[in-house]
């Protein structure tokens, strides 16, 4: 079976804009569409999670508008990112999908479910929270501090943003970042500074917006996070799970924003069980 490190990058025309995506996996059932985090491109997906889910499902991951190899400009709001995701899904001719949204991607997934509920069968929301959850003003400081530490130590900022600075956390960070380098050919374009700034503005706008009525999202939802998420406070995941009428919550111990990557084996098993129900 084709794996994440060698599946080809394709493009599809979405309203005149080329959207870059990759797909792999087995099965003829409902595909799982992956939605990614702030500044991430296709090569930032953990191969263990993609391959683990693709062993039982068709998986599709893409760069949203203005990100990586996809054309256009990053939209100013998460709502518009959701609209672009809907347009991408429909451009592939899909009538129903499962969504896996991580961090910013989790916010986009919620927008897809709110704007086009008929498209969504189930959702996995990891390392994310609800719109208007609060604490967004701390984001710039947290991210800025992590990038400064990364610059001073010649390392990746996700060492500081995704994983706790414990022995286990540091080991998990090293393993995760090593896995991201497994693909050596046909790698994606890095996100531009302008695109990253536009994403951050959209995140701030979402954080300062009025909360959504999550009670209208009646699809089954798996909410996952670490117990000490610096980027999206873990209590936001708890709050979101309480407000979603058909949600289950999984919190991983001694982990942070990247809890699903630190516990990728356990997470894949939980996700497969959830998607199979």
N, C-alpha and C positions, 0 to 999 in steps of 0.2 A: 504494500500500500504506500502511496505517496505520503511523505511526512512534511511537516511544516518547513523544514530546512531546504526542501527541494521542490515544493509545489510552485508552479510558475505564477508570476504576477500578470494579471489581465487588466483590461480596462473596459468600461461600459459607458456609453453616452447617456448622460443624465441632463436633459434640458440644454444640450449643447456643451456641457462640461464633461471632460473625461474623468471618471472616477476609477482610481486604482483599487484592485481587490485581489484576494487570493481565496481559493476554495479547495477543499479536500474533504475526504471522509467517505463513509459508507452509508447505506440505507437510503430508502426512498421516502422516508417520513418528513416531518416538518424540519427544515434546516435551522441551525443555530447561528444567528448573526451576532458577531462580536463588535462591541463599541468601546473605544479605547480612551486612555487617560490624557490629561493635560500634557502637551508637547510630544505625545507618542505617535509613532508611525507603525507600519506593519511589523517591522523587525523588533518592536518592543513587546510583542506578545510572547509570553513564556511558552516555549515549544512543548513542555510537558503537559500544560493545560490544553493547548490546542490539539496535540496528538491524542491525549487521553480522551477528550470528548469526541474527536473525529473517528476514533476507533468504533464508535457506535452511532454517530450522527454525521450528516453533512454539515460542515462548518464553513462559514463565509466571514471573512474579516476584510475591512476596507478602510481607506483613508477618506475621511469626510472632507467636505469642500475646503480648499485652501491648505490642506495638510499633506505632507509628503509628496507623492507623485500625482495627487489629484489636483486638477486645475481650479481656478477661481480663487476667491478670497474668503477667509474664515468669517462667518457671519457674526454680528455683534451680540446675539442672544442665543441661549440654549434652546429656546423654542424654535428658532430658525435652523439650528443644527438638527433638531428633531425632524423638521420638515424635509431637510436634505436627506436624512436617513430614510425617511418614508419614500422619497422620490427614488433613491437608490434601490431600495427593496423592490419597488414596483417596476423599475427599469429592468430588473432581472426576471420579471414575470412571476414573482412569488406572490401567492395569495395569503399565506399565513406563515409566521416565523416564531421561533423562540428567540429571546434576546438575552445576551450576556453583556451587561454594562459594568465596566470597572471605572470607579472614580468619576471624572467628567462624563465618561460613557454611561454611567449609571443615571446621571441627570438627563442625558439625551434619551436613554431608554424610557424614562418616565414620560418625556415629551411625546415619544412615539405612541406609547400606550394611551395617553390622554387625547392626542390628535387623531389617531387612527386605531381605535381599540380592536376593530375587526381584523387587523393584521397580526395581532399578538396573541399567541396561545399561552405561553409561560414566560416569566422573566427571572433572571438571576441578577441581583444588584449587589455588587461587592465594593467595599471601600468607598461608599457613597452615602449621601443623605438626601433629604427632601429640599426642594426649593424654599428659600426663606427661613432656613433652619437656624441662622444666626452664626456668629463667630467668624464670618467671612473677612472681617477687617484684619484678622490675625494672619490671613493667608499670605499676604505679600511679605510680611516679616518672616514667617516660617520658611517660605520658599527662598527668600533672599539670603537668609542665614545658611540654609543648606547649600545653596550654590556657592557662597563664600567659602564654606568649609571644604567643599569639593575642589574649588580652585586652589586653595592653599595646600591641599593634600594630593593634588593631581588624581582625583578620583571622581566617580559618578555621584551626582547629588542624591540619587535614589538610595545610596548607602545610608543617608541620614533621614530621608523622607519616608521610606517604605519599611524600614526594619529598625528594631530597637538596637541600641548600642551595647548590647550584651554579647557574651561569647557566642551564644546560639544565634542571635540576631545577625552578628557580623558574618558568621559562617553561612547563614541562609542568604545573606546579601551577596556574598562572593559566589555561591553556587548559582543563584539567579542570574547575575550579570554574566557569568561564564556561559550559561545556557543561551543567552541572547546572542552570543557570538557564533553559535553553531552554524548558522546559515552564512556561507561565504560568497555565494554568487547571486546575482540579480537582487541585490539588496535595495531597499527603499531609499528615497531621498530623505535627508534629514529635514526636520521642520525648520522653517525660517524664523528669525527673530520676530519679524512682523506678525507672523501667524501665531506665535506663542503669546505675544502681547495681546493680540485680539482675543485669543482664548481666555486669557486671564481677565480681560474686561467682561467677557460674557459670564464667567464664573462669578465675578463680583456683582454683576447685574442680577444674576439668579439668587445670590445670597441676600440681596437687599430687596428682592421682590416679595409680594404677598405669598403666603403658603398656598399650595395647590390643595384642592379637595381630593385627597388620595382615596377616599372611600369609593370613588367611581371606578377605580382600577380593581376589578373583581377577579382578574386572572390570578392563578397561583403564582406567588413570588417567593423566591429564596433570597433572603438578605444575609450577607456574609461580611465579616470584618474582623480585624484584630481587636484585642481588648484595650489597646492603647494607640489609637490612630492619631498622629499629630496633625495630619492634613484635614481630615474630616472627622471631627470628634466622634468617638465610638457611640456616644449617647445619641447622636443623630441617627445612626443605624437602628438603635433601639426604638427611637421615636417613630421612625419611618415604618418599621415593622408593626408597631402598635396601630398606626393609622391606616395601613393596608388591610382590608378585611380578610384576605386569604393568604397571609404571609407566614413563613416560618423563619426563624432567626438562628444563625450559626455564628458564634463568636469564638475565635481561636485564641488560646492563652499565650501570654508572653510574646505578643506580636503586635504589629502596627498596621499602617495603611496597606502594606503588601502581605497581609496575613494569608491570603489565598495562594500567594507564591511561596511563602515560607512553609505552608502546610499543603503543598500542591497535591500530594498523593491523597490525603484525606479529602481535600476539596473536590478533586475530580470524582472520587467515589460518591460523595454527597450529591454533586451536580448530576451525575449519571442517574442516580436513583430518582432525583427530583424530576429530571426530564423524561424519565421512563414512566412515571406514574400516570 
